[in-house]
């Protein structure tokens, strides 16, 4: 498993009160910053994020927005020393945005250029997962968390977390996952996408583009993400606990026991 926690928090000193008594405590809070993304010298977007692994965030964002098709489209990625901007230079001089910007419901107010109302083909996949498998994977994901107040997402296969990322914005974690896959030549298709945060429409759109047929969250989906999952035939799972979960859409992919899911990679 590849885990990237370094640099996601900063140390703080605060006054803690318990049972009426106070003490000075050393602790940590999650890092948050404003990062400008430039493509071919043009400012494309301003991202509120945890300023860590910004190269992966930029690459994943550009891939999920359809601005690049892969790493071969990119000539250079450079994070400025202050971590306040990322410069991406493409191999082509010009690029077009898929559509006008939309401010998303993600933490910090994310942005997407994707048209979430556009028609999309349903996702075909033979992947099957079990209830117990999702519970174990979510528990393993939570065990990686060492910083409070941060969102964590992972790509998983079978019983293994392949890569885990963290960010103050839950939608940013999906972009970081895809950026990691691009850099390390990992196909996200037919993998399981896990998240500790609420699954909103723009996150589901990213998952659909990645080709991950099962999206599981510790918390809830939104009404629009459910509607999109129904149309795109993604299996959307919420409130994953050790022994319980809710399967909202494409329910045939989630089975009660591992034996029922043995055709997972046929």
C-alpha positions in Angstrom: 0.0 0.0 0.0 1.3 3.5 -0.9 0.3 6.1 1.8 1.2 9.8 1.6 0.5 11.5 4.9 3.6 13.7 5.3 2.9 17.4 5.3 -0.9 17.3 5.7 -0.9 18.9 9.2 0.8 21.7 11.1 1.6 21.8 14.8 -0.4 24.1 17.1 -0.5 25.0 20.8 -4.0 25.3 22.3 -5.8 25.5 25.7 -7.9 22.4 26.4 -10.6 22.3 29.1 -12.0 19.1 30.6 -14.2 18.8 33.7 -13.7 22.5 34.3 -9.9 22.3 34.4 -7.6 23.7 31.7 -4.2 22.8 30.4 -1.9 23.8 27.6 -1.6 21.1 24.9 0.5 20.5 21.8 -1.4 19.2 18.8 -2.0 19.5 15.1 -4.5 20.7 12.7 -4.9 19.9 9.0 -3.2 22.2 6.5 -5.3 24.3 4.1 -4.1 26.7 1.4 -5.1 28.4 -1.7 -3.3 27.0 -4.8 -3.4 28.5 -8.3 -3.3 26.1 -11.2 -1.7 27.4 -14.4 -1.8 25.5 -17.7 0.5 26.7 -20.5 1.0 30.0 -18.6 -2.8 30.6 -18.2 -4.5 30.6 -14.8 -7.1 27.8 -15.0 -8.4 27.5 -11.5 -7.8 28.3 -7.9 -8.0 25.2 -5.6 -8.6 25.2 -1.9 -6.7 22.2 -0.7 -4.1 20.7 1.5 -0.9 21.9 -0.2 0.8 18.5 -0.4 1.3 16.2 -3.4 0.2 19.2 -5.6 1.7 17.6 -8.7 -0.7 14.7 -8.3 -3.6 17.0 -7.6 -3.0 19.0 -10.7 -2.6 16.0 -13.0 -5.7 14.3 -11.6 -7.7 17.4 -11.9 -6.7 17.9 -15.5 -7.5 14.3 -16.3 -10.9 14.3 -14.6 -11.8 17.5 -16.4 -10.8 15.9 -19.8 -8.1 18.5 -20.5 -5.5 15.7 -20.7 -6.0 12.1 -21.7 -2.9 10.8 -20.0 0.7 11.6 -18.9 1.8 11.7 -22.5 -0.1 15.0 -23.0 2.1 16.7 -20.3 5.5 18.2 -20.9 6.3 19.6 -17.5 4.7 19.9 -14.0 6.3 22.3 -11.6 5.2 23.2 -8.0 6.4 26.6 -7.0 8.6 26.7 -3.8 5.9 28.4 -1.8 3.4 25.6 -2.7 1.0 28.4 -3.7 0.9 27.5 -7.4 1.4 24.6 -9.8 2.5 25.2 -13.4 1.6 22.5 -16.0 2.9 22.8 -19.5 1.2 20.6 -22.2 2.8 19.2 -25.3 0.2 21.1 -27.3 0.0 24.9 -27.3 -3.7 25.3 -27.1 -6.4 23.6 -25.1 -10.2 24.0 -24.6 -12.2 23.8 -21.5 -15.1 21.3 -21.6 -17.5 23.9 -20.4 -18.1 26.9 -18.1 -16.8 26.5 -14.4 -19.2 25.2 -11.8 -18.6 25.8 -8.1 -19.1 22.4 -6.5 -20.4 21.4 -3.1 -17.0 20.1 -2.1 -15.2 21.3 1.0 -13.7 24.7 0.4 -15.9 25.2 -2.7 -14.3 23.1 -5.5 -14.7 23.8 -9.2 -15.4 21.6 -12.2 -15.7 22.3 -15.9 -17.6 19.1 -16.5 -21.2 19.1 -17.7 -22.9 16.9 -15.1 -26.2 17.0 -17.0 -24.6 15.5 -20.1 -25.4 12.0 -21.2 -22.9 9.3 -20.4 -22.7 5.6 -21.2 -23.4 3.2 -18.3 -20.3 1.6 -16.8 -20.0 -2.1 -17.7 -18.1 -4.2 -15.1 -18.1 -7.7 -13.8 -16.7 -6.6 -10.4 -18.4 -8.1 -7.4 -17.7 -7.3 -3.8 -19.0 -8.6 -0.5 -20.4 -6.8 2.5 -17.6 -8.0 4.8 -15.0 -7.1 2.2 -16.2 -3.5 2.1 -16.4 -3.3 5.9 -12.8 -4.5 6.2 -11.5 -2.2 3.6 -13.2 0.8 5.2 -11.8 -0.1 8.6 -8.3 -0.4 7.1 -8.8 3.0 5.5 -9.7 4.6 8.8 -6.8 3.0 10.5 -4.5 5.0 8.2 -5.9 8.3 9.4 -3.5 10.1 11.8 -4.8 13.7 11.3 -8.2 14.8 12.5 -10.4 17.0 10.3 -9.1 15.6 7.0 -10.7 13.5 4.3 -9.1 10.2 3.2 -9.8 8.2 0.0 -8.3 5.0 -1.4 -8.3 2.7 -4.4 -8.6 -0.9 -3.4 -8.5 -4.3 -5.1 -9.7 -7.4 -3.4 -8.7 -7.0 0.3 -5.8 -4.5 -0.4 -5.6 -0.7 -0.3 -3.5 0.1 -3.3 -3.0 3.8 -2.6 -4.3 6.1 0.1 -4.4 10.0 -0.1 -5.6 12.8 2.2 -6.8 16.3 1.7 -9.0 18.9 3.4 -11.3 18.7 0.3 -12.9 15.3 -0.3 -13.1 16.0 -4.1 -9.4 16.7 -4.1 -8.6 13.3 -2.8 -10.2 11.7 -5.9 -8.0 13.9 -8.2 -4.9 13.0 -6.1 -5.7 9.3 -6.5 -6.0 9.7 -10.3 -2.9 11.7 -10.5 -1.0 9.0 -8.6 -2.4 6.4 -11.1 -1.2 8.4 -14.0 2.3 8.8 -12.6 2.7 5.2 -11.6 0.9 3.7 -14.6 -2.0 2.1 -12.6 -5.3 1.6 -14.2 -8.1 2.6 -11.8 -10.7 0.7 -13.9 -12.5 -2.0 -12.0 -11.1 -1.0 -8.7 -13.0 0.0 -5.6 -13.1 3.6 -4.6 -13.3 4.3 -0.9 -13.9 7.6 0.8 -14.4 8.9 4.4 -16.4 11.8 3.1 -19.9 12.4 1.6 -20.2 11.4 -2.1 -21.4 14.4 -4.1 -22.2 14.6 -7.8 -18.8 15.9 -8.9 -17.0 13.1 -7.0 -19.3 10.6 -8.6 -18.5 12.1 -12.0 -14.8 11.7 -11.3 -15.3 8.1 -10.3 -17.3 7.3 -13.4 -14.5 8.8 -15.6 -12.0 6.7 -13.7 -14.0 3.6 -14.4 -14.4 2.5 -10.7 -17.7 0.7 -10.6 -18.0 0.5 -6.8 -17.9 3.8 -4.8 -18.1 3.3 -1.0 -18.3 6.0 1.7 -18.2 6.1 5.5 -21.0 8.7 5.2 -23.8 9.4 2.8 -24.3 10.1 -0.9 -26.3 13.2 -2.1 -29.5 13.0 -4.1 -27.8 14.1 -7.3 -25.0 11.5 -6.9 -27.7 8.8 -6.5 -29.5 10.0 -9.7 -26.2 10.0 -11.6 -25.1 6.6 -10.2 -28.5 5.1 -11.3 -28.0 6.4 -14.9 -24.3 5.5 -15.1 -24.7 2.1 -13.4 -22.2 2.8 -10.6 -22.7 0.9 -7.3 -23.0 3.6 -4.7 -22.6 2.4 -1.1 -23.0 4.6 2.0 -22.6 4.3 5.8 -20.1 1.5 5.6 -19.4 0.0 9.1 -17.9 -3.2 10.3 -21.1 -5.2 9.9 -23.5 -2.9 8.0 -23.8 -0.7 5.0 -26.4 0.8 2.6 -26.3 -0.2 -1.1 -28.2 2.5 -3.1 -27.7 1.7 -6.8 -26.5 -1.2 -9.1 -27.1 -3.4 -6.1 -26.2 -6.7 -7.9 -22.4 -5.9 -7.4 -22.6 -6.2 -3.6 -23.2 -9.8 -2.4 -23.5 -11.2 1.1 -20.6 -13.5 1.2 -17.2 -13.8 -0.6 -18.2 -17.0 -2.2 -21.0 -15.2 -4.1 -18.5 -12.7 -5.5 -15.9 -15.2 -6.9 -16.6 -13.9 -10.4 -15.1 -10.5 -9.5 -12.5 -10.5 -12.4 -14.2 -12.6 -15.0 
